[in-house]
Amino acid sequence: MKTLLIAILLMTFAICSQAEIVLIGNKNNLLAFDSTLLEDIFLGHTDTLSNDRTILPLDHASLHTEFYQKLTSKPIEQIDAYWARILFTGQALPDDQAVLSAVSNNKDTIGYIDKKYLNDNVRVLYLLN
């Protein structure tokens, strides 16, 4: 019984601690993004947009696991094994503020952050549920 109670508490904590992740781009980036295009970009399948611009995805170190699981619905072990086979072309940044700064200063980058850190310096491209 005690083990069951601990498991329920841990599951509740895990659900409550999940971030509401938004994909962001520069305010001047007016292209539309859908989940398929974003998955292709973050899995390295494409780096060119419909306007022939090259896009650089920014990885967020502390949201990495949650982001890829929500975006791809695949286990993180499978994503990490995939990245071990190919070279990730993006940059890994340590936190939300670093991603916000990089995206707001470069129109050819996209990244993801916890929605609670969103500001007017970037544009929301997609909300992950």
Secondary structure, DSSP 4 states (H G I P E B T S, - for coil): -HHHHHHHHHHHHHHHH---EEEEEETT------HHHHHHHHTTS--B-TTS-B-EEEEETTTHHHHHHHHH-S-HHHHHHHHHHS---SEEESSHHHHHHHHHH-TTEEEEEEGGG--TTEEEEEE--
